[in-house]
Amino acid sequence: MGFMRSRFPQDLLSPDPASGGATDPRAGDRESAAGAPSYLDGQLLVAMPGMADERFSRSVIYLCAHSAEGAMGIIVNKPAADLNMPDLLVQLDIIAETDAIRLPSRIGHMPVLMGGPVEASRGFVLHSPDFHIDQSTLLIDDGICLTATIEILRAIAAGNGPANAVLALGYAGWQAGQLESEIQANGWLHCPADPELIFNTSLETKYDRALRGIGIEPAMLSATAGHA
């Protein structure tokens, strides 16, 4: 798929020169949250059957950030085409090709996701909070973190990474007010995120499971239903 090592992000969460730490895209909203409408970061978006954009048909998206300035999320139920974790580790020169077959089964079966249409050659790892890289790991909620440096892949390959993780290439992004408009137009349902669903390797079942988690039987859902 033309994935080049030089295009893998060394640090998506760019250090803030003033603070010396990673910039949290939700920081401004935390400071002004009193009395303001709640945002959906840390929740799941589930596409409605009438989703007009084929890129997001039957997609389940974990929202990493949502504020008055826009939103960013990772599709967690669509595999990246023709790419698996051992191949990716070889392409990034993290392991030798001869070592790929020696990787533990858990790593070999770790999903590589098509995270969204924006910057599709950049990598983002959603993972459990038992792993942290200073100035690079963002805690999104109690059970899920985001790290976008190649060091987390080195740790995973060495057996020192998080207990649960998925790698996504690219992300979904919305401009200010765009996601809210799509939800109001019945494009998306939203609900609290379940780490077990996000990290589950059975990608093909996640959409129906997400709907059932909202209390909706997939066969009964119509394109005109309201949001949860």
TILOTOR-771839 format. One record per residue (C-alpha): residue number from 1; residue in one letter; chain; y, x, z. Coordinates in steps of 0.5 Angstrom, whole numbers, plus 500, padded with zeros to 3 digits. Example, Ala and Ser with C-alpha at 12.3 -4.5 7.8 and 13.67 -1.06 7.14 Angstrom:
<sites>
<site num="1" residuo="A" cadena="A" Y="491" X="525" Z="516"/>
<site num="2" residuo="S" cadena="A" Y="498" X="527" Z="514"/>
</sites>
This chain:
<sites>
<site num="1" residuo="M" cadena="A" Y="500" X="500" Z="500"/>
<site num="2" residuo="G" cadena="A" Y="504" X="506" Z="499"/>
<site num="3" residuo="F" cadena="A" Y="505" X="507" Z="507"/>
<site num="4" residuo="M" cadena="A" Y="509" X="514" Z="508"/>
<site num="5" residuo="R" cadena="A" Y="509" X="518" Z="514"/>
<site num="6" residuo="S" cadena="A" Y="516" X="519" Z="513"/>
<site num="7" residuo="R" cadena="A" Y="518" X="512" Z="513"/>
<site num="8" residuo="F" cadena="A" Y="514" X="510" Z="520"/>
<site num="9" residuo="P" cadena="A" Y="520" X="509" Z="525"/>
<site num="10" residuo="Q" cadena="A" Y="521" X="515" Z="530"/>
<site num="11" residuo="D" cadena="A" Y="525" X="510" Z="535"/>
<site num="12" residuo="L" cadena="A" Y="527" X="503" Z="533"/>
<site num="13" residuo="L" cadena="A" Y="530" X="502" Z="540"/>
<site num="14" residuo="S" cadena="A" Y="536" X="507" Z="538"/>
<site num="15" residuo="P" cadena="A" Y="538" X="510" Z="545"/>
<site num="16" residuo="D" cadena="A" Y="545" X="508" Z="547"/>
<site num="17" residuo="P" cadena="A" Y="550" X="514" Z="547"/>
<site num="18" residuo="A" cadena="A" Y="554" X="511" Z="553"/>
<site num="19" residuo="S" cadena="A" Y="548" X="509" Z="557"/>
<site num="20" residuo="G" cadena="A" Y="543" X="514" Z="555"/>
<site num="21" residuo="G" cadena="A" Y="537" X="509" Z="554"/>
<site num="22" residuo="A" cadena="A" Y="534" X="504" Z="549"/>
<site num="23" residuo="T" cadena="A" Y="539" X="499" Z="547"/>
<site num="24" residuo="D" cadena="A" Y="536" X="492" Z="549"/>
<site num="25" residuo="P" cadena="A" Y="538" X="487" Z="544"/>
<site num="26" residuo="R" cadena="A" Y="538" X="481" Z="549"/>
<site num="27" residuo="A" cadena="A" Y="543" X="485" Z="554"/>
<site num="28" residuo="G" cadena="A" Y="549" X="481" Z="553"/>
<site num="29" residuo="D" cadena="A" Y="546" X="475" Z="554"/>
<site num="30" residuo="R" cadena="A" Y="543" X="477" Z="560"/>
<site num="31" residuo="E" cadena="A" Y="550" X="478" Z="563"/>
<site num="32" residuo="S" cadena="A" Y="553" X="472" Z="560"/>
<site num="33" residuo="A" cadena="A" Y="547" X="467" Z="561"/>
<site num="34" residuo="A" cadena="A" Y="550" X="463" Z="567"/>
<site num="35" residuo="G" cadena="A" Y="551" X="456" Z="564"/>
<site num="36" residuo="A" cadena="A" Y="549" X="458" Z="557"/>
<site num="37" residuo="P" cadena="A" Y="544" X="455" Z="553"/>
<site num="38" residuo="S" cadena="A" Y="537" X="458" Z="554"/>
<site num="39" residuo="Y" cadena="A" Y="534" X="463" Z="548"/>
<site num="40" residuo="L" cadena="A" Y="527" X="464" Z="546"/>
<site num="41" residuo="D" cadena="A" Y="526" X="471" Z="547"/>
<site num="42" residuo="G" cadena="A" Y="519" X="472" Z="549"/>
<site num="43" residuo="Q" cadena="A" Y="516" X="465" Z="546"/>
<site num="44" residuo="L" cadena="A" Y="512" X="464" Z="540"/>
<site num="45" residuo="L" cadena="A" Y="514" X="460" Z="534"/>
<site num="46" residuo="V" cadena="A" Y="509" X="456" Z="530"/>
<site num="47" residuo="A" cadena="A" Y="511" X="454" Z="523"/>
<site num="48" residuo="M" cadena="A" Y="510" X="447" Z="522"/>
<site num="49" residuo="P" cadena="A" Y="506" X="444" Z="516"/>
<site num="50" residuo="G" cadena="A" Y="512" X="443" Z="512"/>
<site num="51" residuo="M" cadena="A" Y="515" X="450" Z="512"/>
<site num="52" residuo="A" cadena="A" Y="518" X="451" Z="505"/>
<site num="53" residuo="D" cadena="A" Y="518" X="459" Z="505"/>
<site num="54" residuo="E" cadena="A" Y="511" X="461" Z="503"/>
<site num="55" residuo="R" cadena="A" Y="512" X="468" Z="507"/>
<site num="56" residuo="F" cadena="A" Y="512" X="464" Z="514"/>
<site num="57" residuo="S" cadena="A" Y="506" X="459" Z="512"/>
<site num="58" residuo="R" cadena="A" Y="502" X="458" Z="518"/>
<site num="59" residuo="S" cadena="A" Y="505" X="463" Z="521"/>
<site num="60" residuo="V" cadena="A" Y="505" X="465" Z="529"/>
<site num="61" residuo="I" cadena="A" Y="511" X="469" Z="531"/>
<site num="62" residuo="Y" cadena="A" Y="512" X="472" Z="537"/>
<site num="63" residuo="L" cadena="A" Y="520" X="473" Z="539"/>
<site num="64" residuo="C" cadena="A" Y="522" X="480" Z="541"/>
<site num="65" residuo="A" cadena="A" Y="529" X="478" Z="541"/>
<site num="66" residuo="H" cadena="A" Y="534" X="472" Z="541"/>
<site num="67" residuo="S" cadena="A" Y="541" X="471" Z="542"/>
<site num="68" residuo="A" cadena="A" Y="548" X="468" Z="539"/>
<site num="69" residuo="E" cadena="A" Y="548" X="474" Z="534"/>
<site num="70" residuo="G" cadena="A" Y="541" X="472" Z="531"/>
<site num="71" residuo="A" cadena="A" Y="533" X="473" Z="532"/>
<site num="72" residuo="M" cadena="A" Y="528" X="478" Z="531"/>
<site num="73" residuo="G" cadena="A" Y="520" X="477" Z="532"/>
<site num="74" residuo="I" cadena="A" Y="513" X="479" Z="530"/>
<site num="75" residuo="I" cadena="A" Y="508" X="475" Z="526"/>
<site num="76" residuo="V" cadena="A" Y="502" X="476" Z="530"/>
<site num="77" residuo="N" cadena="A" Y="497" X="472" Z="526"/>
<site num="78" residuo="K" cadena="A" Y="497" X="475" Z="519"/>
<site num="79" residuo="P" cadena="A" Y="493" X="482" Z="517"/>
<site num="80" residuo="A" cadena="A" Y="497" X="487" Z="513"/>
<site num="81" residuo="A" cadena="A" Y="493" X="488" Z="506"/>
<site num="82" residuo="D" cadena="A" Y="488" X="493" Z="505"/>
<site num="83" residuo="L" cadena="A" Y="490" X="497" Z="512"/>
<site num="84" residuo="N" cadena="A" Y="486" X="498" Z="518"/>
<site num="85" residuo="M" cadena="A" Y="488" X="502" Z="524"/>
<site num="86" residuo="P" cadena="A" Y="483" X="509" Z="523"/>
<site num="87" residuo="D" cadena="A" Y="486" X="509" Z="516"/>
<site num="88" residuo="L" cadena="A" Y="493" X="509" Z="519"/>
<site num="89" residuo="L" cadena="A" Y="492" X="514" Z="524"/>
<site num="90" residuo="V" cadena="A" Y="489" X="519" Z="518"/>
<site num="91" residuo="Q" cadena="A" Y="495" X="517" Z="514"/>
<site num="92" residuo="L" cadena="A" Y="500" X="519" Z="519"/>
<site num="93" residuo="D" cadena="A" Y="496" X="526" Z="521"/>
<site num="94" residuo="I" cadena="A" Y="495" X="523" Z="528"/>
<site num="95" residuo="I" cadena="A" Y="487" X="524" Z="527"/>
<site num="96" residuo="A" cadena="A" Y="483" X="528" Z="521"/>
<site num="97" residuo="E" cadena="A" Y="480" X="524" Z="516"/>
<site num="98" residuo="T" cadena="A" Y="473" X="526" Z="519"/>
<site num="99" residuo="D" cadena="A" Y="475" X="524" Z="526"/>
<site num="100" residuo="A" cadena="A" Y="476" X="517" Z="524"/>
<site num="101" residuo="I" cadena="A" Y="469" X="515" Z="525"/>
<site num="102" residuo="R" cadena="A" Y="469" X="518" Z="532"/>
<site num="103" residuo="L" cadena="A" Y="474" X="513" Z="534"/>
<site num="104" residuo="P" cadena="A" Y="472" X="508" Z="540"/>
<site num="105" residuo="S" cadena="A" Y="470" X="501" Z="537"/>
<site num="106" residuo="R" cadena="A" Y="476" X="498" Z="541"/>
<site num="107" residuo="I" cadena="A" Y="481" X="502" Z="537"/>
<site num="108" residuo="G" cadena="A" Y="477" X="501" Z="530"/>
<site num="109" residuo="H" cadena="A" Y="478" X="494" Z="531"/>
<site num="110" residuo="M" cadena="A" Y="485" X="494" Z="533"/>
<site num="111" residuo="P" cadena="A" Y="489" X="489" Z="528"/>
<site num="112" residuo="V" cadena="A" Y="494" X="492" Z="524"/>
<site num="113" residuo="L" cadena="A" Y="499" X="486" Z="522"/>
<site num="114" residuo="M" cadena="A" Y="504" X="484" Z="517"/>
<site num="115" residuo="G" cadena="A" Y="509" X="483" Z="522"/>
<site num="116" residuo="G" cadena="A" Y="514" X="480" Z="517"/>
<site num="117" residuo="P" cadena="A" Y="518" X="481" Z="510"/>
<site num="118" residuo="V" cadena="A" Y="524" X="485" Z="513"/>
<site num="119" residuo="E" cadena="A" Y="523" X="493" Z="513"/>
<site num="120" residuo="A" cadena="A" Y="515" X="492" Z="512"/>
<site num="121" residuo="S" cadena="A" Y="514" X="500" Z="512"/>
<site num="122" residuo="R" cadena="A" Y="516" X="500" Z="519"/>
<site num="123" residuo="G" cadena="A" Y="512" X="500" Z="525"/>
<site num="124" residuo="F" cadena="A" Y="512" X="496" Z="531"/>
<site num="125" residuo="V" cadena="A" Y="507" X="496" Z="537"/>
<site num="126" residuo="L" cadena="A" Y="507" X="490" Z="542"/>
<site num="127" residuo="H" cadena="A" Y="503" X="492" Z="548"/>
<site num="128" residuo="S" cadena="A" Y="501" X="490" Z="555"/>
<site num="129" residuo="P" cadena="A" Y="506" X="493" Z="560"/>
<site num="130" residuo="D" cadena="A" Y="501" X="498" Z="563"/>
<site num="131" residuo="F" cadena="A" Y="504" X="503" Z="558"/>
<site num="132" residuo="H" cadena="A" Y="511" X="506" Z="558"/>
<site num="133" residuo="I" cadena="A" Y="515" X="511" Z="554"/>
<site num="134" residuo="D" cadena="A" Y="522" X="512" Z="557"/>
<site num="135" residuo="Q" cadena="A" Y="528" X="510" Z="553"/>
<site num="136" residuo="S" cadena="A" Y="523" X="507" Z="547"/>
<site num="137" residuo="T" cadena="A" Y="519" X="502" Z="551"/>
<site num="138" residuo="L" cadena="A" Y="522" X="495" Z="551"/>
<site num="139" residuo="L" cadena="A" Y="519" X="490" Z="557"/>
<site num="140" residuo="I" cadena="A" Y="520" X="483" Z="553"/>
<site num="141" residuo="D" cadena="A" Y="517" X="479" Z="559"/>
<site num="142" residuo="D" cadena="A" Y="512" X="480" Z="564"/>
<site num="143" residuo="G" cadena="A" Y="506" X="481" Z="560"/>
<site num="144" residuo="I" cadena="A" Y="508" X="484" Z="553"/>
<site num="145" residuo="C" cadena="A" Y="512" X="490" Z="551"/>
<site num="146" residuo="L" cadena="A" Y="515" X="493" Z="545"/>
<site num="147" residuo="T" cadena="A" Y="515" X="500" Z="543"/>
<site num="148" residuo="A" cadena="A" Y="516" X="503" Z="536"/>
<site num="149" residuo="T" cadena="A" Y="515" X="510" Z="536"/>
<site num="150" residuo="I" cadena="A" Y="510" X="514" Z="533"/>
<site num="151" residuo="E" cadena="A" Y="508" X="517" Z="540"/>
<site num="152" residuo="I" cadena="A" Y="505" X="510" Z="542"/>
<site num="153" residuo="L" cadena="A" Y="500" X="511" Z="536"/>
<site num="154" residuo="R" cadena="A" Y="498" X="518" Z="538"/>
<site num="155" residuo="A" cadena="A" Y="497" X="516" Z="545"/>
<site num="156" residuo="I" cadena="A" Y="492" X="510" Z="543"/>
<site num="157" residuo="A" cadena="A" Y="488" X="515" Z="538"/>
<site num="158" residuo="A" cadena="A" Y="487" X="520" Z="545"/>
<site num="159" residuo="G" cadena="A" Y="485" X="514" Z="549"/>
<site num="160" residuo="N" cadena="A" Y="491" X="514" Z="553"/>
<site num="161" residuo="G" cadena="A" Y="495" X="508" Z="550"/>
<site num="162" residuo="P" cadena="A" Y="496" X="501" Z="553"/>
<site num="163" residuo="A" cadena="A" Y="490" X="497" Z="555"/>
<site num="164" residuo="N" cadena="A" Y="492" X="491" Z="549"/>
<site num="165" residuo="A" cadena="A" Y="496" X="493" Z="543"/>
<site num="166" residuo="V" cadena="A" Y="497" X="490" Z="536"/>
<site num="167" residuo="L" cadena="A" Y="501" X="494" Z="531"/>
<site num="168" residuo="A" cadena="A" Y="505" X="490" Z="526"/>
<site num="169" residuo="L" cadena="A" Y="509" X="493" Z="520"/>
<site num="170" residuo="G" cadena="A" Y="515" X="490" Z="518"/>
<site num="171" residuo="Y" cadena="A" Y="519" X="484" Z="522"/>
<site num="172" residuo="A" cadena="A" Y="522" X="477" Z="521"/>
<site num="173" residuo="G" cadena="A" Y="529" X="477" Z="522"/>
<site num="174" residuo="W" cadena="A" Y="534" X="471" Z="523"/>
<site num="175" residuo="Q" cadena="A" Y="542" X="471" Z="522"/>
<site num="176" residuo="A" cadena="A" Y="546" X="468" Z="528"/>
<site num="177" residuo="G" cadena="A" Y="545" X="460" Z="528"/>
<site num="178" residuo="Q" cadena="A" Y="539" X="461" Z="523"/>
<site num="179" residuo="L" cadena="A" Y="533" X="460" Z="527"/>
<site num="180" residuo="E" cadena="A" Y="536" X="454" Z="531"/>
<site num="181" residuo="S" cadena="A" Y="538" X="451" Z="524"/>
<site num="182" residuo="E" cadena="A" Y="531" X="452" Z="522"/>
<site num="183" residuo="I" cadena="A" Y="528" X="449" Z="529"/>
<site num="184" residuo="Q" cadena="A" Y="533" X="443" Z="528"/>
<site num="185" residuo="A" cadena="A" Y="530" X="442" Z="521"/>
<site num="186" residuo="N" cadena="A" Y="523" X="441" Z="524"/>
<site num="187" residuo="G" cadena="A" Y="521" X="448" Z="521"/>
<site num="188" residuo="W" cadena="A" Y="518" X="451" Z="527"/>
<site num="189" residuo="L" cadena="A" Y="515" X="449" Z="534"/>
<site num="190" residuo="H" cadena="A" Y="516" X="453" Z="540"/>
<site num="191" residuo="C" cadena="A" Y="512" X="454" Z="546"/>
<site num="192" residuo="P" cadena="A" Y="511" X="460" Z="552"/>
<site num="193" residuo="A" cadena="A" Y="507" X="466" Z="549"/>
<site num="194" residuo="D" cadena="A" Y="500" X="467" Z="551"/>
<site num="195" residuo="P" cadena="A" Y="499" X="475" Z="552"/>
<site num="196" residuo="E" cadena="A" Y="491" X="473" Z="550"/>
<site num="197" residuo="L" cadena="A" Y="493" X="470" Z="544"/>
<site num="198" residuo="I" cadena="A" Y="497" X="475" Z="542"/>
<site num="199" residuo="F" cadena="A" Y="493" X="481" Z="543"/>
<site num="200" residuo="N" cadena="A" Y="486" X="477" Z="540"/>
<site num="201" residuo="T" cadena="A" Y="483" X="480" Z="534"/>
<site num="202" residuo="S" cadena="A" Y="481" X="473" Z="531"/>
<site num="203" residuo="L" cadena="A" Y="487" X="473" Z="527"/>
<site num="204" residuo="E" cadena="A" Y="485" X="467" Z="523"/>
<site num="205" residuo="T" cadena="A" Y="484" X="462" Z="529"/>
<site num="206" residuo="K" cadena="A" Y="491" X="464" Z="532"/>
<site num="207" residuo="Y" cadena="A" Y="495" X="458" Z="529"/>
<site num="208" residuo="D" cadena="A" Y="490" X="453" Z="531"/>
<site num="209" residuo="R" cadena="A" Y="490" X="456" Z="538"/>
<site num="210" residuo="A" cadena="A" Y="497" X="456" Z="538"/>
<site num="211" residuo="L" cadena="A" Y="498" X="449" Z="536"/>
<site num="212" residuo="R" cadena="A" Y="493" X="447" Z="541"/>
<site num="213" residuo="G" cadena="A" Y="496" X="451" Z="547"/>
<site num="214" residuo="I" cadena="A" Y="502" X="446" Z="546"/>
<site num="215" residuo="G" cadena="A" Y="498" X="440" Z="546"/>
<site num="216" residuo="I" cadena="A" Y="497" X="439" Z="539"/>
<site num="217" residuo="E" cadena="A" Y="491" X="438" Z="535"/>
<site num="218" residuo="P" cadena="A" Y="492" X="441" Z="528"/>
<site num="219" residuo="A" cadena="A" Y="489" X="436" Z="524"/>
<site num="220" residuo="M" cadena="A" Y="494" X="431" Z="527"/>
<site num="221" residuo="L" cadena="A" Y="500" X="435" Z="526"/>
<site num="222" residuo="S" cadena="A" Y="505" X="432" Z="521"/>
<site num="223" residuo="A" cadena="A" Y="511" X="435" Z="517"/>
<site num="224" residuo="T" cadena="A" Y="516" X="431" Z="520"/>
<site num="225" residuo="A" cadena="A" Y="514" X="432" Z="528"/>
<site num="226" residuo="G" cadena="A" Y="519" X="434" Z="533"/>
<site num="227" residuo="H" cadena="A" Y="519" X="441" Z="536"/>
<site num="228" residuo="A" cadena="A" Y="516" X="442" Z="543"/>
</sites>
